[in-house]
């Protein structure tokens, strides 16, 4: 999510019955008794089932909530090969757009950037996942991208990663990630400020434990050490906090975000949405309104496919890491990839293997103490 005071710089062939693109990837049967998992996928999937029991109006409304972007059409065929081994890669972005309900966070800023970026790699057995966070302040070579108005933007040799979304929207963000990693993104999911807050409030909040006080005037979050149930506003403050933790950089904030995702997953079993149709519908309404996806995930049926894919993945089955970086000698407020280590990381994802410790050891993102702050 965003920090409001920072500068912005297949295999071919149809769709599977679960709604995902058919890329030679096997799918497992759906089990609605298992985890809510990633709110949008599970709740939409549950209402899909209820729709078949006489709540078809809900199905239609929820379909209308979801915004889709045709990434494939915008990027064309000049992309990395799609690995037909059953693994799936999803780019998840937290957008800091200042339009509409998000304007209160803008301080007069215009435009939007991808303030949070995570590559979610689900292995071919669909029982484990690797999540790689990309620091928004990473200096990258951005490829040329098309703009919303039909024009284009030239490649940039040294620019911040989060500027890709700003100049070319979701497709440019995906293209930049694929250029950096050589890994094809099968899907894209984006959440903005207002959607994130509403989703957490509808869930009833998220419980976290803080081992140290957090007091960040910029993110408007103040927490004493102890157990807390965070509201949507507080949760947004937590994932935007950086000045009150670690070295004050985006690297500490990334680990806060990863800790929050784990806490959210840990309590998903206790939400109890499937025992209450009203709670299920309210949560599905919030979740589907909160996300923008690629055009192959922009319906309830498509999100059921994600539920199938992720149903067996629990928080303990996810390995979180951060792109290995070091501080930029030309600007200590920016970071640059450690290329040899980054290659190990991307190679592991391509091979559907665990990311080795050697890929992150010694990275600036490996030196924070966030584990003592939030757990």
BELMO-V775193 format. One record per residue. N is the residue number from 1. RES is the residue in three letters. D_LAST is the distance of its C-alpha to the last C-alpha in whole Angstrom. Layout:
BEGIN
n->[N:N]
res->[RES:RES]
d_last->[D_LAST:D_LAST]
END
This chain:
BEGIN
n->[1:2:3:4:5:6:7:8:9:10:11:12:13:14:15:16:17:18:19:20:21:22:23:24:25:26:27:28:29:30:31:32:33:34:35:36:37:38:39:40:41:42:43:44:45:46:47:48:49:50:51:52:53:54:55:56:57:58:59:60:61:62:63:64:65:66:67:68:69:70:71:72:73:74:75:76:77:78:79:80:81:82:83:84:85:86:87:88:89:90:91:92:93:94:95:96:97:98:99:100:101:102:103:104:105:106:107:108:109:110:111:112:113:114:115:116:117:118:119:120:121:122:123:124:125:126:127:128:129:130:131:132:133:134:135:136:137:138:139:140:141:142:143:144:145:146:147:148:149:150:151:152:153:154:155:156:157:158:159:160:161:162:163:164:165:166:167:168:169:170:171:172:173:174:175:176:177:178:179:180:181:182:183:184:185:186:187:188:189:190:191:192:193:194:195:196:197:198:199:200:201:202:203:204:205:206:207:208:209:210:211:212:213:214:215:216:217:218:219:220:221:222:223:224:225:226:227:228:229:230:231:232:233:234:235:236:237:238:239:240:241:242:243:244:245:246:247:248:249:250:251:252:253:254:255:256:257:258:259:260:261:262:263:264:265:266:267:268:269:270:271:272:273:274:275:276:277:278:279:280:281:282:283:284:285:286:287:288:289:290:291:292:293:294:295:296:297:298:299:300:301:302:303:304:305:306:307:308:309:310:311:312:313:314:315:316:317:318:319:320:321:322:323:324:325:326:327:328:329:330:331:332:333:334:335:336:337:338:339:340:341:342:343:344:345:346:347:348:349:350:351:352:353:354:355:356:357:358:359:360:361:362:363:364:365:366:367:368:369:370:371:372:373:374:375]
res->[UNK:UNK:UNK:UNK:UNK:UNK:UNK:UNK:UNK:UNK:UNK:UNK:UNK:UNK:UNK:UNK:UNK:UNK:UNK:UNK:UNK:UNK:UNK:UNK:UNK:UNK:UNK:UNK:UNK:UNK:UNK:UNK:UNK:UNK:UNK:UNK:UNK:UNK:UNK:UNK:UNK:UNK:UNK:UNK:UNK:UNK:UNK:UNK:UNK:UNK:UNK:UNK:UNK:UNK:UNK:UNK:UNK:UNK:UNK:UNK:UNK:UNK:UNK:UNK:UNK:UNK:UNK:UNK:UNK:UNK:UNK:UNK:UNK:UNK:UNK:UNK:UNK:UNK:UNK:UNK:UNK:UNK:UNK:UNK:UNK:UNK:UNK:UNK:UNK:UNK:UNK:UNK:UNK:UNK:UNK:UNK:UNK:UNK:UNK:UNK:UNK:UNK:UNK:UNK:UNK:UNK:UNK:UNK:UNK:UNK:UNK:UNK:UNK:UNK:UNK:UNK:UNK:UNK:UNK:UNK:UNK:UNK:UNK:UNK:UNK:UNK:UNK:UNK:UNK:UNK:UNK:UNK:UNK:UNK:UNK:UNK:UNK:UNK:UNK:UNK:UNK:UNK:UNK:UNK:UNK:UNK:UNK:UNK:UNK:UNK:UNK:UNK:UNK:UNK:UNK:UNK:UNK:UNK:UNK:UNK:UNK:UNK:UNK:UNK:UNK:UNK:UNK:UNK:UNK:UNK:UNK:UNK:UNK:UNK:UNK:UNK:UNK:UNK:UNK:UNK:UNK:UNK:UNK:UNK:UNK:UNK:UNK:UNK:UNK:UNK:UNK:UNK:UNK:UNK:UNK:UNK:UNK:UNK:UNK:UNK:UNK:UNK:UNK:UNK:UNK:UNK:UNK:UNK:UNK:UNK:UNK:UNK:UNK:UNK:UNK:UNK:UNK:UNK:UNK:UNK:UNK:UNK:UNK:UNK:UNK:UNK:UNK:UNK:UNK:UNK:UNK:UNK:UNK:UNK:UNK:UNK:UNK:UNK:UNK:UNK:UNK:UNK:UNK:UNK:UNK:UNK:UNK:UNK:UNK:UNK:UNK:UNK:UNK:UNK:UNK:UNK:UNK:UNK:UNK:UNK:UNK:UNK:UNK:UNK:UNK:UNK:UNK:UNK:UNK:UNK:UNK:UNK:UNK:UNK:UNK:UNK:UNK:UNK:UNK:UNK:UNK:UNK:UNK:UNK:UNK:UNK:UNK:UNK:UNK:UNK:UNK:UNK:UNK:UNK:UNK:UNK:UNK:UNK:UNK:UNK:UNK:UNK:UNK:UNK:UNK:UNK:UNK:UNK:UNK:UNK:UNK:UNK:UNK:UNK:UNK:UNK:UNK:UNK:UNK:UNK:UNK:UNK:UNK:UNK:UNK:UNK:UNK:UNK:UNK:UNK:UNK:UNK:UNK:UNK:UNK:UNK:UNK:UNK:UNK:UNK:UNK:UNK:UNK:UNK:UNK:UNK:UNK:UNK:UNK:UNK:UNK:UNK:UNK:UNK:UNK:UNK:UNK:UNK:UNK:UNK:UNK:UNK:UNK:UNK:UNK:UNK:UNK:UNK:UNK:UNK:UNK:UNK:UNK:UNK:UNK]
d_last->[19:21:22:25:26:26:30:30:32:39:41:43:43:42:39:38:38:35:35:34:36:38:37:38:35:35:33:32:33:31:29:28:27:24:21:21:19:19:21:24:25:24:26:29:29:30:32:34:35:36:38:40:40:42:39:40:40:37:37:39:37:34:35:37:33:32:33:34:35:37:36:38:41:40:39:42:42:42:38:37:38:36:35:36:34:32:29:28:26:25:25:22:23:21:25:25:29:30:33:33:30:28:31:29:27:29:31:34:33:34:33:30:28:25:22:20:21:19:22:21:23:24:26:29:28:26:23:21:20:19:17:19:18:21:21:23:25:26:30:31:35:35:38:40:39:41:40:40:44:45:46:44:42:43:40:38:38:35:33:30:28:27:31:32:31:32:36:36:33:31:34:34:30:31:34:32:29:32:34:31:30:33:31:32:30:31:29:28:25:25:23:24:23:25:24:20:20:23:21:18:20:22:19:19:16:12:10:6:5:6:8:10:13:13:17:18:22:22:19:20:17:16:13:14:11:10:10:11:13:13:17:18:19:16:14:16:16:12:13:16:15:16:18:16:14:15:18:19:19:18:17:14:14:14:10:9:11:10:6:8:11:9:8:11:13:11:13:16:18:18:20:23:25:27:29:30:32:31:27:28:30:28:25:27:29:26:25:28:29:26:26:29:29:32:35:35:32:33:34:33:34:33:29:30:31:27:26:28:27:23:23:23:19:16:13:13:16:15:15:14:16:18:21:22:24:25:26:30:33:34:32:28:27:27:26:28:27:28:30:31:27:27:30:28:25:28:30:27:27:30:31:28:27:23:22:23:21:24:24:21:21:23:22:21:17:17:17:14:11:9:6:7:7:4:0]
END
